[in-house]
Amino acid sequence: MSGQIPLKYQKLMARVSDKNNNSKAEAIKAFCLQCVDYKFKRVRYCSASNCALFHVRPYQSKTTD
């Protein structure tokens, strides 16, 4: 990982690090983006099925059953 947060995601990361923010969705999005070096397409096509957040990760394609 590069260690640098892209400008596009800096506001999200600031909101997540705020102690008064209780948004689980934003926390999950931030975690997943950090995990894949801030590449949202990598989040969408993530293959880490053993991750606890795999089924709730953002940017998934909507499927109908």
Summary of the structure (lengths in Angstrom):
residues: 65
radius of gyration: 12.3
end to end distance: 36.1
largest distance: 39.1
contacts: 124
relative contact order: 0.15
helix: 48%
strand: 0%
